[in-house]
């Protein structure tokens, strides 16, 4: 994907086994090749409101939804490029807006009034207020009160594209980890898994329909579409973790009261 890109496509997801992944890679070997990033580790930092409006709204499967994220390939250093992306989905079509910024500037994307202000890399010769994609991303970000980094996801990805049509891409994601702390791409790769060991999230990204040869491969391997959002699964895991912690805290408080010999009859 080129810097400053704008595009639309369909994205379909499949949960498969590592054995199925190997079979697919064998079957597509003559038609596809690894893309520019090939096998890489991706980090995605998702922005949301304090009450997690964007992800909870997304999980309701509305006709229209959007997400804002910051992405890097590998752990970036201060002066490395990262990608700020606004991802919109209307019905089944996915639209993306993407610009390049520096990792060190991603942590200070708000002005004195709390509004998003995107700093483009030195040498680009552009002010973000004159860059159409940057303006669109900033406008969307400023429409959500309190928008801030909320979830960091990392995963290992194998990416392939079709030799005859570079718009057809297949990616395989493994070792998907999440965390809701240390929300900075530069910190490193760690967290808790959201996909069971031995499973792979495959995504097929196409501008239109599947070619016949790809449909035949999926049918042969008995691979069927699944509804899966990494951020949504991470959010559910985070909420479950908070519930468990609250229950343990409540249980600990109750045990403390009992151990101290509190007379409940006197509280009536």
N, C-alpha and C positions, 0 to 999 in steps of 0.2 A: 504494500500500500504506500503510495507516495505521500510526502509531506503536503499539508494543506489540501488534502483530498476530500472530495464530496462524492458519495456514491450511494446506490440503493441495491438491495438484493434480497433474496430469501435465504433464511438460515434454518436448517433442520438438524435436530440433535438425536443422537442414538447412544444408549448405554450398551457397551459391548464388552466382551472378555478380551484379554490379551491375545488369546489364541485366535479369536475372530479378527483382531487387528492384523495379526501376521498374515492371515489368509487374504484379507483385503489388500494389504500392501503387495502381496505376491500377484494378485489378480490385476492390479492397476499399474504394475511396473512398466509396461510398454506404453501406457497412455499418459502417465503423470510423472512429475519429477519434483524434488524438494524445492521449496521457494527460497528466496534470498536469506531468510532467517533459518530455514531448515529445522534442525532440532535445537530448541532454545528453551530457556526458562523465562516465563512471562510473569510480571508482577502487575496487578491491577488494583488501584486505589479508588474505591467508590465514594462519591460524595452523596450526602443525604441530609435531611433535616434532623433536629434532635428527636423528633417522634417517628423518624424513619418513614416519612410520607412516601418517598419515591418507591421504595421496595415494597411496602405494604400495598400501595396502589397497583404496582406491577403484578403482585400476586393475585389480585382480583381479576386479572385477565381483561382489562378494559380494551376498547377499540384502539385507543391511542395511549402510549406510555413513553417515557423517556428516562435515560440514565446518563449521569455525568461521571466520567472516570479518567484517571491518569494512568498511563501504561508505560512500562519500560521492558526492554529485552535484556534480562540480566539485571543485577543490582547496579544502579547507576551511581556515578560520582557526581560531585557538584556541577561540573561543567559538561556532563553528558546530556545528550538529547533525550527527552521523554515526550510522550504524546498525549495531549489533552483531547478527549473524544466526547462528543455529544451523540448518544445513540438513541434514535427514535424508532418506534415501531407503530405503524398504522395498519390495522388488520394483520396481514401476514408479511407485509413488506417492511424491511429494515432499512433505515436511512442513517448514514453516519456523516458527521462533520469532524474533521481531525486537523489539528495544528501542532507544530513542534515548539516546545519551550525547553529551557534548561532546568535540570533537576533542582538546582538551588533556588530558582525563582518560583517553583511550584508551591513552596511553603509560605510564600508571601503574596498570594494572589488577591489580597483585599486592600482597598485604600483606607484612608483614615475614617471614612464613613461606613466602612463595613461592606462596601460594594466590590464585586469581583472586578479586578483590573489585571488583565493578562499581559505580562511582559514578554514580548517577542525577543528572540536572541539578538545580541549585538551583531551588526553586519547585515541583518535582514532588510534594513532600510525602511522598516514599516512601524507605524504606531498601531497598536491593537485597535484603536478607535476607527482606523481606516481600513482594517483588514476585515472583509465581510464575514469570514468564518469565525474569527475571534469575536466579532461583534455579536454574532448569533449565539455563540456559546456563553458569552458574558450576560447577554440579555436573558437567556434561559436560566442561568445560575442565579441571577439577581431576582428572579420571580419566586424563589423559595427562601423564606425567612430562616436565617440561621444555618444555611447550607455549609457543611464542613466535611472533612474526611471522616468516614464512619466505619469502613471495612476494607481490609487489605487481603487480597487473594493472590496466591502464587501457584504455578503449576508448570510442569514440563510438557512442552508441545512439539509434536512432529507435524510440520505443515507441508502440504503438497498442492501443486496446481497442474491443471491439464495442459498438455503440450499444444493441443489444438485450440484451446480457449482458456486464456489465463484468468478469466472471470470465474471459472469453475475451480473451487478450492475445497480441499478436505483436510481437516485438522484432527489430531488425536491428542487429548489431554490426559495426563496421568499425575499422580501425587498432588492432588489439589488440596491446598492448605488454606486456612482462614485464620485471621486474628482481628480483634477489635481494639488493639492497643499498639503502641509503636507504629503509628500510622504515617510512615514515611518510607518511600521506596528505597531510600539510601541505607536504611537500617539493616536489611538482610532478609533471608528466606527462612521462615519458621512459622509454626502455627499448628492447628489441629486439622486432621483430614476430614473431608466430607464425602469422599467416594471410597467404598470398600476396596481393600487391597485386591489386585487382580482384575479390577474393572477399569474401563477406559471410556472417556466421553468423546465421542466422535461427532464432529459437526461438518455438514456439507453445505457449502455456500455457493449459491447459483443465482444468476440474473433472471432465470426463467425456469423451464422444466428440466428434469434430469435427462441426460442422454440414455439411450436404450441400454448400452453396455453397462452403465452403472446400475441401472434398475435391475438388470439380470444378476449382477454380482450380489446385490442386497437380497434379492429373492433366493438365490442359491444358498447364501449363508444364513437365511432366516433372520434377518436383521430388520427390526421394526422401529419406527419413529417413537421418541419418548419426549415428554415435557420435562425439561431440566434447566434450571437457572442456578449457576454457581452462587451468585449473590443471594438468591432466595434461600437456598439450602444453608448457606452460611448464616443468614439472618435467623432461620429457624433453630439452628444449632446454638447460636448466641442466646436466644430467648429461652431455650430449654436449659442452658447452663445457668442463666440468671434465676430461673424458677427453682432449680435444684439448690442453688446457693441460699436463696431465701428460705426454702423449706428446712435446710440444714441449720440455718441461723435460728429459725423459729423453734426447731426441735432442741437446739442447744440451750435456748433461753428457758424452755419448759423444764428441761432436765436440771438446770441450775436452780430454778424455783423449788422443785421437788427435793433436791439434795440439801437445800437450806432449810427444809422443814417448814415451808410456808403453810399457814393455816387458812385454807380457802374459805372455811365457814365464817371467818371474821370479815371476809370481803363482801359478804351479803348485806 
